[in-house]
């Protein structure tokens, strides 16, 4: 089984992102920062937050589904707000998305908020709502089940260190995982956690027997050259000891986001 995790950055690197996802041949694709605007909208919209201005694909969720025809797709919004289009404001949902190869049956799943609740009328102030998706699938070829959870962790204005909100987020994530994972079998947790290596969430996930592959294998960070700040860590991939890691990599090229894709082959 191949699992890919990536913060898609709203599709800013759209021209490289879609071909990369189409050829990566991942069975499970876990994406964060995915916009969705159902209906006819301009292809590109503008997101503004204080001094930040970013281009966003208006319906990245559907565009990715179109290049992954062998996958079922699910979208989990955290909020809905206005982005700027060529003809004025456009309402856009923002959240995480999961794409699962159709040959892998879902035998259990849960999605829920790990911070806050759905914001239907504005993206709101930071820290904004965050959610996670956990699914348990059966791998016919390998003859066993695997549980996979992913999330987009909190962004707080005081940086990526531990705080009360992140402590509560870690506890909520652990509860969501326990609602799906029966214990005693393979478990993968991944995503843009927005934390520093060794933060509190590492200790919480360690209670499941999980070890992070990014830091334990000596990778120097998960950010591309498109990210201008000095901190290089944000994304992680945790696995339980019963997972045989055939290969794991932090993909540097092509640069499909300001985050690097994480790619795991497991048995």
MARMITI-398150 format. One record per residue (C-alpha): residue number from 1; residue in one letter; x, y, z. Coordinates in nm, 4 decimals, padded with zeros to 6 digits. Example, Ala and Ser with C-alpha at 12.3 -4.5 7.8 and 13.67 -1.06 7.14 Angstrom:
BEGIN
   seq   type          u          v          w
     1      A    01.2300   -00.4500    00.7800
     2      S    01.3670   -00.1060    00.7140
//
This chain:
BEGIN
   seq   type          u          v          w
     1      X    00.0000    00.0000    00.0000
     2      X    00.1198    00.3510   -00.0799
     3      X    00.0099    00.6515    00.1290
     4      X    00.0732    01.0116    00.0302
     5      X    00.0250    01.3107    00.2609
     6      X    00.0493    01.6731    00.1465
     7      X   -00.0629    02.0214    00.2358
     8      X   -00.1871    02.1218   -00.1110
     9      X   -00.1519    02.4981   -00.0404
    10      X   -00.4837    02.5738   -00.2064
    11      X   -00.3506    02.4560   -00.5411
    12      X   -00.1079    02.7428   -00.5946
    13      X    00.1301    02.5053   -00.7748
    14      X   -00.1610    02.3676   -00.9746
    15      X    00.0351    02.3094   -01.2965
    16      X    00.2770    02.0734   -01.1196
    17      X    00.0452    01.9417   -00.8484
    18      X   -00.2118    01.7659   -01.0673
    19      X    00.0391    01.5715   -01.2829
    20      X    00.2312    01.4736   -00.9702
    21      X   -00.0789    01.3328   -00.7988
    22      X   -00.1877    01.1578   -01.1177
    23      X    00.1444    00.9734   -01.1510
    24      X    00.2330    00.9167   -00.7821
    25      X    00.0222    00.5984   -00.7856
    26      X   -00.0781    00.6375   -00.4195
    27      X   -00.3568    00.4167   -00.2866
    28      X   -00.4483    00.6674   -00.0151
    29      X   -00.4032    01.0411   -00.0733
    30      X   -00.4391    01.2618    00.2348
    31      X   -00.4534    01.6335    00.1516
    32      X   -00.4793    01.9447    00.3646
    33      X   -00.5646    02.3044    00.2614
    34      X   -00.8100    02.2043   -00.0080
    35      X   -01.0681    02.4577   -00.1396
    36      X   -01.4062    02.3635   -00.2812
    37      X   -01.6562    02.6001   -00.4431
    38      X   -01.9430    02.3991   -00.5945
    39      X   -02.0934    02.5528   -00.9056
    40      X   -01.9497    02.7701   -01.1791
    41      X   -01.6713    02.9924   -01.0488
    42      X   -01.3506    03.1432   -01.1875
    43      X   -01.0651    02.8923   -01.1868
    44      X   -00.8502    03.1213   -00.9709
    45      X   -00.9530    03.3191   -00.6648
    46      X   -00.7580    03.5389   -00.4235
    47      X   -00.7364    03.4822   -00.0494
    48      X   -00.6455    03.7798    00.1686
    49      X   -00.5561    03.7678    00.5380
    50      X   -00.3907    04.0792    00.6756
    51      X   -00.0703    04.1200    00.4713
    52      X   -00.1008    03.7727    00.3128
    53      X   -00.2408    03.7382   -00.0398
    54      X   -00.2539    03.3966   -00.2041
    55      X   -00.3978    03.2561   -00.5226
    56      X   -00.6305    02.9605   -00.4739
    57      X   -00.7928    02.7167   -00.7131
    58      X   -01.1663    02.7574   -00.6659
    59      X   -01.2500    02.3869   -00.6843
    60      X   -00.9245    02.2028   -00.6245
    61      X   -01.1111    01.9124   -00.4650
    62      X   -01.2954    01.8299   -00.7898
    63      X   -00.9883    01.8860   -01.0071
    64      X   -00.7901    01.6315   -00.8092
    65      X   -01.0788    01.3835   -00.8159
    66      X   -01.0783    01.4132   -01.1953
    67      X   -00.7116    01.3073   -01.2219
    68      X   -00.7666    01.0166   -00.9772
    69      X   -01.0534    00.8318   -01.1505
    70      X   -00.9721    00.5044   -00.9725
    71      X   -01.0258    00.6655   -00.6315
    72      X   -01.3272    00.7537   -00.4224
    73      X   -01.3069    01.1046   -00.2800
    74      X   -01.4278    01.2658    00.0407
    75      X   -01.4131    01.6296    00.1497
    76      X   -01.4342    01.7558    00.5088
    77      X   -01.4712    02.1340    00.5382
    78      X   -01.3702    02.3314    00.8446
    79      X   -01.5115    02.6635    00.7314
    80      X   -01.6654    02.8654    00.4508
    81      X   -01.5551    03.2165    00.3640
    82      X   -01.5277    03.4635    00.0817
    83      X   -01.2440    03.4708   -00.1686
    84      X   -01.2065    03.7350   -00.4365
    85      X   -01.2911    03.6471   -00.7960
    86      X   -01.2774    03.8434   -01.1168
    87      X   -01.6463    03.9364   -01.0745
    88      X   -01.6462    03.9818   -00.6969
    89      X   -01.6593    03.7662   -00.3831
    90      X   -01.7094    03.3889   -00.4088
    91      X   -01.8089    03.1622   -00.1209
    92      X   -01.5535    02.8843   -00.0825
    93      X   -01.5305    02.5909    00.1579
    94      X   -01.1892    02.5042    00.2987
    95      X   -01.0805    02.1784    00.4543
    96      X   -00.9117    01.8402    00.4182
    97      X   -00.9709    01.5733    00.1550
    98      X   -00.9089    01.2007    00.1280
    99      X   -00.8838    01.0026   -00.1956
   100      X   -00.8960    00.6232   -00.1612
   101      X   -00.8363    00.3624   -00.4312
   102      X   -01.1665    00.1909   -00.5023
   103      X   -01.0174   -00.1564   -00.4547
   104      X   -00.9664   -00.0810   -00.0825
   105      X   -01.2942   -00.1218    00.1105
   106      X   -01.3628    00.1107    00.4033
   107      X   -01.4528   -00.1006    00.7080
   108      X   -01.4676    00.1855    00.9578
   109      X   -01.4233    00.5601    00.9646
   110      X   -01.4876    00.8797    01.1550
   111      X   -01.4359    01.2491    01.0908
   112      X   -01.4593    01.5225    01.3476
   113      X   -01.3265    01.8505    01.4739
   114      X   -01.0112    01.8531    01.6814
   115      X   -01.0418    02.2267    01.7445
   116      X   -01.3506    02.4461    01.7315
   117      X   -01.6502    02.3769    01.5098
   118      X   -01.7627    02.4423    01.1541
   119      X   -01.7619    02.8121    01.0631
   120      X   -02.0226    02.8670    00.7880
   121      X   -02.0043    03.2447    00.7431
   122      X   -01.6333    03.3360    00.7596
   123      X   -01.2894    03.1796    00.7902
   124      X   -01.2556    03.3673    01.1210
   125      X   -00.9663    03.4592    01.3428
   126      X   -00.6710    03.2329    01.4206
   127      X   -00.6644    02.9696    01.5553
   128      X   -00.9304    02.8565    01.3115
   129      X   -01.1344    02.5346    01.3276
   130      X   -00.9476    02.2148    01.2467
   131      X   -01.0685    01.8629    01.1723
   132      X   -00.9343    01.5153    01.1079
   133      X   -01.0384    01.2080    00.9113
   134      X   -00.9680    00.8534    01.0256
   135      X   -01.0500    00.5521    00.8104
   136      X   -00.9899    00.1798    00.8456
   137      X   -00.9447   -00.0060    00.5173
   138      X   -00.8851   -00.3677    00.4278
   139      X   -00.5915   -00.4488    00.2029
   140      X   -00.6927   -00.7629    00.0122
   141      X   -00.3443   -00.8112   -00.1340
   142      X   -00.1769   -00.8026    00.2078
   143      X   -00.4628   -00.9762    00.3894
   144      X   -00.4993   -00.7273    00.6752
   145      X   -00.6572   -00.3987    00.7784
   146      X   -00.4804   -00.0629    00.8105
   147      X   -00.6117    00.2467    00.9880
   148      X   -00.5048    00.5860    00.8512
   149      X   -00.5708    00.9238    01.0119
   150      X   -00.4758    01.2679    00.8862
   151      X   -00.5308    01.6258    00.9940
   152      X   -00.4302    01.9852    00.9376
   153      X   -00.3015    02.1081    01.2703
   154      X   -00.3688    02.4419    01.4337
   155      X   -00.1968    02.7577    01.3217
   156      X   -00.1568    02.9922    01.6166
   157      X   -00.0121    03.3408    01.6151
   158      X    00.2530    03.2518    01.8764
   159      X    00.4297    02.9979    01.6555
   160      X    00.4435    02.6180    01.6516
   161      X    00.5238    02.5506    02.0168
   162      X    00.3048    02.3665    02.2649
   163      X    00.0076    02.5518    02.4131
   164      X   -00.3326    02.4724    02.5620
   165      X   -00.5047    02.4646    02.2237
   166      X   -00.2552    02.2151    02.0818
   167      X   -00.2812    01.9990    02.3929
   168      X   -00.6586    01.9845    02.3478
   169      X   -00.6173    01.9159    01.9754
   170      X   -00.3888    01.6183    02.0468
   171      X   -00.6371    01.4751    02.2960
   172      X   -00.9247    01.5145    02.0472
   173      X   -00.7221    01.3457    01.7731
   174      X   -00.6408    01.0547    02.0043
   175      X   -01.0091    01.0132    02.0860
   176      X   -01.1032    01.0131    01.7165
   177      X   -00.8394    00.7487    01.6396
   178      X   -00.9609    00.5264    01.9238
   179      X   -01.3147    00.5412    01.7826
   180      X   -01.1941    00.3675    01.4631
   181      X   -00.8686    00.1822    01.5355
   182      X   -00.9324   -00.1419    01.7280
   183      X   -00.5748   -00.1669    01.8533
   184      X   -00.3299   -00.4432    01.7798
   185      X   -00.3075   -00.3696    01.4077
   186      X   -00.1397   -00.1308    01.1664
   187      X   -00.1928    00.2419    01.2205
   188      X   -00.0659    00.5449    01.0243
   189      X   -00.1142    00.9086    01.1299
   190      X   -00.0031    01.1888    00.9011
   191      X   -00.0605    01.5472    00.7951
   192      X    00.0520    01.9049    00.8368
   193      X    00.0597    01.9148    01.2164
   194      X    00.1993    02.2695    01.2388
   195      X    00.4171    02.1719    01.5359
   196      X    00.7868    02.1473    01.6117
   197      X    00.9614    01.8079    01.6277
   198      X    00.9087    01.6449    01.9652
   199      X    00.6066    01.8578    02.0598
   200      X    00.3309    01.7395    02.2884
   201      X    00.1395    01.5638    02.0123
   202      X    00.4422    01.3344    01.9658
   203      X    00.3989    01.2134    02.3235
   204      X    00.0244    01.1624    02.2796
   205      X    00.0707    00.9643    01.9582
   206      X    00.3521    00.7717    02.1221
   207      X    00.0883    00.6168    02.3485
   208      X   -00.0364    00.4307    02.0396
   209      X    00.3156    00.3017    01.9740
   210      X    00.3570    00.5475    01.6856
   211      X    00.6982    00.6692    01.5657
   212      X    00.7477    00.9578    01.3226
   213      X    00.9362    00.8695    01.0043
   214      X    01.0421    01.2268    00.9189
   215      X    01.2448    01.2979    01.2321
   216      X    01.3527    00.9405    01.3100
   217      X    01.5032    00.9012    00.9620
   218      X    01.7024    01.2216    00.9696
   219      X    01.5152    01.4385    00.7205
   220      X    01.6079    01.8067    00.7532
   221      X    01.2544    01.9404    00.7108
   222      X    00.9351    01.9191    00.5071
   223      X    00.9246    02.2631    00.3467
   224      X    01.0132    02.3538   -00.0114
   225      X    01.2011    02.6604   -00.1348
   226      X    00.8635    02.8311   -00.1809
   227      X    00.8373    02.8673    00.1983
   228      X    01.0317    03.1769    00.3036
   229      X    01.0416    03.1407    00.6817
   230      X    01.3342    02.9677    00.8575
   231      X    01.1370    02.6913    01.0344
   232      X    01.1491    02.3840    00.8083
   233      X    00.9273    02.1304    00.9886
   234      X    00.5485    02.1049    00.9697
   235      X    00.4508    01.7677    00.8210
   236      X    00.4898    01.4234    00.9756
   237      X    00.4111    01.0560    00.9114
   238      X    00.3737    00.8258    01.2135
   239      X    00.3586    00.4440    01.1990
   240      X    00.3160    00.1604    01.4483
   241      X    00.5913   -00.1025    01.4868
   242      X    00.3918   -00.3711    01.3040
   243      X    00.4177   -00.1721    00.9803
   244      X    00.7008   -00.2838    00.7545
   245      X    00.8259    00.0312    00.5836
   246      X    00.9300   -00.0621    00.2306
   247      X    01.0228    00.2976    00.1512
   248      X    00.9600    00.6463    00.2849
   249      X    01.0590    00.9799    00.1363
   250      X    01.0102    01.3517    00.1728
   251      X    00.9715    01.4526   -00.1924
   252      X    01.1753    01.7625   -00.2844
   253      X    01.1037    01.7728   -00.6581
   254      X    00.8782    01.8690   -00.8174
   255      X    00.7767    02.1516   -00.5854
   256      X    00.3997    02.1057   -00.5806
   257      X    00.3381    02.3225   -00.2714
   258      X    00.5288    02.5130   -00.0073
   259      X    00.5154    02.1757    00.1730
   260      X    00.6890    01.8580    00.0556
   261      X    00.4778    01.5504   -00.0117
   262      X    00.5386    01.2577    00.2244
   263      X    00.5305    00.9221    00.0481
   264      X    00.5140    00.5885    00.2330
   265      X    00.5165    00.2375    00.0902
   266      X    00.4204   -00.0147    00.3557
   267      X    00.3555   -00.3823    00.4003
//
